[in-house]
Structures are given as structure tokens and as C-alpha cells.
Amino acid sequence: MSEGNVTTKPESPAGAPSDMSATGRRSTRLRLRAAWMYYVEGLTQSAIAEALGIGRVTVVRMLADARQFNEVKISLSREIAELPRLEMGLQKAFGLREAVVAPLSDPAADPTAAIGAATGQFISDLIRPDMKIGFGWGRTLMRALGFIDEKAVANLSVISLLGGITKAKQYNPSEFAWQLSRLFQADCHLIAAPAVVDSLETKRALIERCGLAPVYNLARDMDAVVLSVGEMTGDSTSLRFGFFSDADWDSLVAAGAVGDVIYNFVDIEGRLVDHPINSRVMSIPIETLQATPERILTSGGPGKTQAIIGALRMLRPTAFITDEVTASAVLEAAGATY
């Protein structure tokens, strides 16, 4: 992925060929796709050769060229023709300041690794001293950890935006914020409560009388939030963790929910659905997230199109990170031209 903001007029990396003919552009796109497959998605050189329809020797040469032209550092240059077109389409359709679209080696590939890599770079570039930044959770954010630059950042506060769970499987909602704070040697502020409680009264008591008010107050001064999206399918992480019964899930769908952002369930228009679960979630309020200056949404994958559209309309993010297949699906479903 490229460093810095999206540009509609790519420049060649230092030392790279300056041939911007059709043949030169095709060669550049092919080289960058090969580099992405190798360094981010972990494909073998033989697998890349088969996927791109070229010889293995050609793959070896392209990977060497990518290193020589400084296109491969921690991330990859984003000079692939289709991606800026999708990025500009997303920016226009949803009022984004920036969109980052990661390439995939195959339309059927799991996009989590690619989106995680792009998200890790984005977070590395975003973090600065004296910052207060909140994080959600999910598979994509956990994959991003391996692509974040480890460095000490002065006076950085990391805030977990959702309570935890009592029975962890692959990860815990608060785990991402905790692990990330260790990378930056930052203070980590957790919501020390279950992600979902039994009643609104319990939620109020935990905040007002059980020591959680300072975290909620700190969140009002956040400089940025980074969030992902959950979908309303059987594969949803929210459902698999067992917080919600099948009856709850069915009633959420019946109420119009298309997805969730830190267990706040929204409809396709980006409105919180009228359902009691939304009042029992131990998360930083949606209104606080919406008022945060920098709002980064990162998500993608099959089955998430409607959930992402609802989250984009609800959160109104300043930046959105996804993959090329999801970007196309979101724009098509939203009726946007690009």
C-alpha cells in the first residue's frame, strides 16, 4: 500500500522506470500484484506464477525489481489502476476524506490478511504523541497487529471501546487494545465489564457506581477511533461468541439490523435498530464515536456488504479501509457510479 494520502496522479518510486505507456503501466501493476501476493498474502513464487499466468523466473525477477525500486518496505505501493478508481468512488459515495482499497490475488480469497496489512500501516502512520485513540475489535484488527510498527509513543492513551467476555475463544474484545498499547508502550484504558449486561439499570450502575465513568469521560476527548463491522450471518463473530441466542438474533434481523459496530446493531440506513440489546451493550456510545475527529472503519469480506453500508452511513468515517472485491460490491449495492 502507498504511504501517505491517496493520490489520483501516481508517481514512480525512486529508481523505478518512468515509462507510463500502456505497456509500462501493465508491467507495473503485474509487478505490484506479485509483490502483494508474496509479501502480504504469503503465496509461494510458484503459486503466484500460476495465478498470474507467468513463469516462476519472471516472478523472481519482479520481486527483485520491487525491492530495488523501494516498492516493498513494510507495505506495498498502491499504483494499481483499478484501486484508485474504487477509492475515489467510495470517497464520493460516502463523503470520505480517504479510502484505502487493498488488492487481492483472487476474488475468492479471504481478504482479512490484505485488509489487516493495510490497516496496520494506516494505524502506524496515524499514531502520534499526546493522542487519545479508541479501538473496537474483530478478526481484521487482530490481523493488523502484525503490520503495525512497534515504537514508543509519548503520552499515548489507548481506549478499548467495548467490554470484554468471560469465555475467550480466539480473542477477547479488549485484547486488541491491550496488545496494541504494548506495541506503543502506551496507557491502556479498558471497560472492565461484560460486553453485554442484563439490563439498562445494570449498565448505568456499572458506569456510575463501579468505576467505569473515567473511561467513558476520557472517550469524549478521543482524537481518533478505529472500528470494524460485524455481519448478520451465521459466521458472525458476535453470534459465535454466544452473547446472543438464536431468538435474539432472529429478532434483531426482524427489527432491520444488517450488522453491528461494537455490538451496536444498525439498519441499512445507518440508524440504531429499535431493540433492547442496543441499550444493554457496554460500549462507548455511538454519539461519542460520531463526534470523534478521526473515524476509521476497516472491514470486508463476503456477506458484509449491507453491514458495511449501514456502518458507513452511521459512523460517517473520515477513512475506510477494505479490499477490492468488497469495495466493488459496496458501490454496486449503494447504486454509486465509479
PAVO-914240 format. One record per residue (C-alpha): x, y, z; residue in three letters. Coordinates in steps of 0.2 Angstrom, whole numbers, plus 5000, padded with zeros to 4 digits. Layout:
// PAVO-914240
XYZALA;...
***
This chain:
// PAVO-914240
500050005000MET;500650184997SER;501250295011GLU;500350455014GLY;498650505007ASN;497850444991VAL;498450524975THR;497550524959THR;499150554949LYS;500350424955PRO;502250454954GLU;503550324951SER;504550264966PRO;506350324967ALA;507350224955GLY;505850154946ALA;505650164927PRO;504750314922SER;503850234907ASP;501950274909MET;501450194892SER;500050064892ALA;501449934892THR;502350014906GLY;500850034917ARG;500349844914ARG;502049794919SER;502049894935THR;500349834940ARG;500849654937LEU;502449684947ARG;501549754962LEU;500249624962ARG;501649494963ALA;502449584977ALA;500749594987TRP;500449414985MET;502149364991TYR;502549485005TYR;500749515012VAL;499749365007GLU;501149245009GLY;500949144992LEU;502449044985THR;503349104970GLN;502548954960SER;500848994966ALA;501049174961ILE;501649124943ALA;500149014941GLU;498949144947ALA;499649274936LEU;499949164921GLY;501849194920ILE;503449104923GLY;504249074940ARG;505849154934VAL;504849314929THR;504049314947VAL;505849304954VAL;506349454944ARG;504849554948MET;505049534966LEU;506849584965ALA;506349734955ASP;505049784968ALA;506349784981ARG;507649884970GLN;506350014966PHE;505850034985ASN;504149974982GLU;504249844996VAL;504649915013LYS;503349865027ILE;501949885014SER;501749904996LEU;501550044983SER;499750064978ARG;499950104960GLU;498749984953ILE;497550064941ALA;495849994947GLU;496150034965LEU;496250224964PRO;494650214954ARG;493750114968LEU;494450234981GLU;493850394973MET;492150304970GLY;492050264989LEU;492550444994GLN;491250524983LYS;489850404988ALA;490150415006PHE;490950585009GLY;492550505015LEU;494150605016ARG;495150445011GLU;494850275006ALA;496150135005VAL;495749984994VAL;496949834996ALA;497149714981PRO;496849534982LEU;497649384972SER;495949304969ASP;494149364971PRO;493849214982ALA;495249244993ALA;495049285012ASP;495349475012PRO;495649485031THR;497549475028ALA;497649615015ALA;496449725024ILE;497449695040GLY;499049745032ALA;498349905025ALA;497549945042THR;499249915051GLY;500150035040GLN;498750165042PHE;498750155061ILE;500650165061SER;500550325051ASP;499150395062LEU;499850375079ILE;500750525087ARG;501250585104PRO;499950655116ASP;498550565107MET;496950485114LYS;496350345102ILE;494950215104GLY;494950045096PHE;493549915093GLY;493949735089TRP;493749595077GLY;494749475066ARG;495349615054THR;496049725068LEU;496949575076MET;497749535059ARG;498349715058ALA;499449695074LEU;500749605064GLY;500949755052PHE;501049895065ILE;502749975068ASP;503249945086GLU;503950115094LYS;503750215110ALA;502550355108VAL;502550485122ALA;500950515132ASN;499850405121LEU;498150335128SER;497350185120VAL;495550155124ILE;494549995122SER;492850045115LEU;491949885121LEU;491849775137GLY;492649605137GLY;492049425138ILE;492049295151THR;492449145140LYS;493849185127ALA;494049085111LYS;495249155098GLN;495249335106TYR;494449445118ASN;493649615113PRO;494849705125SER;496349605119GLU;496749715103PHE;496849875113ALA;497949795126TRP;499149715113GLN;499249875103LEU;499649985119SER;501149865122ARG;501749905105LEU;501750085108PHE;502150075127GLN;500550175130ALA;499250185143ASP;497850065140CYS;496050105147HIS;494849955147LEU;492949945150ILE;493149815164ALA;491349745162ALA;490549615151PRO;490249675133ALA;488349645136VAL;487449655153VAL;485649605158ASP;484849775159SER;485049965156LEU;484949985175GLU;486549865177THR;487449965163LYS;487050135172ARG;487650065189ALA;489249995182LEU;489650165174ILE;489050275188GLU;489550175204ARG;490850045199CYS;492250145192GLY;491950155174LEU;491450335172ALA;493350395170PRO;493450285154VAL;491850355147TYR;492350535151ASN;494150505143LEU;493250435127ALA;492450605125ARG;494150685121ASP;494750555109MET;495650615094ASP;495350455083ALA;494350295083VAL;494750135073VAL;493250015071LEU;492749865061SER;491049795056VAL;490049635061GLY;488849555049GLU;487149475052MET;487549295046THR;487949135055GLY;489849165053ASP;489749325063SER;490949345077THR;489649425088SER;488549275086LEU;489849145088ARG;490449215105PHE;488749165112GLY;488149335119PHE;486549325108PHE;485349175107SER;484549125091ASP;482949215096ALA;483949375100ASP;484749365083TRP;483149325074ASP;482349475082SER;483749585078LEU;483649545060VAL;481749565061ALA;482049745068ALA;483049785052GLY;484849755058ALA;486149725044VAL;487649725055GLY;488449795071ASP;489849915076VAL;490549865094ILE;488849775097TYR;487849925092ASN;486649855079PHE;486149965064VAL;485049965049ASP;485449995031ILE;485250175033GLU;486450185047GLY;485150205061ARG;485250105078LEU;483849975077VAL;482449985090ASP;482949835100HIS;483349815119PRO;485049745116ILE;485749915110ASN;485349985127SER;486249845136ARG;487949855127VAL;489449905137MET;490250015124SER;490750195121ILE;489150275115PRO;488950295096ILE;488650485098GLU;490450495106THR;491150395091LEU;490250515079GLN;490950665087ALA;492750605087THR;493850705074PRO;494650555065GLU;493550405062ARG;494250255053ILE;493250105048LEU;494049945042THR;493149795036SER;492749675021GLY;492349505015GLY;490849405009PRO;489249445017GLY;489749615024LYS;489149725010THR;487549785019GLN;488349795036ALA;489749905029ILE;488550025020ILE;487550035037GLY;489150075046ALA;489750195034LEU;488150295035ARG;488050285054MET;489850325058LEU;490250445043ARG;492050395044PRO;493450505038THR;494350355031ALA;493850175026PHE;494950035023ILE;494349875013THR;494849764999ASP;494449774980GLU;493049644979VAL;492149724994THR;492349894988ALA;491549854971SER;490149764980ALA;489849914992VAL;489750034977LEU;488649924967GLU;487449894981ALA;487450084986ALA;487050124967GLY;488550234966ALA;489450264949THR;491350254949TYR;
***
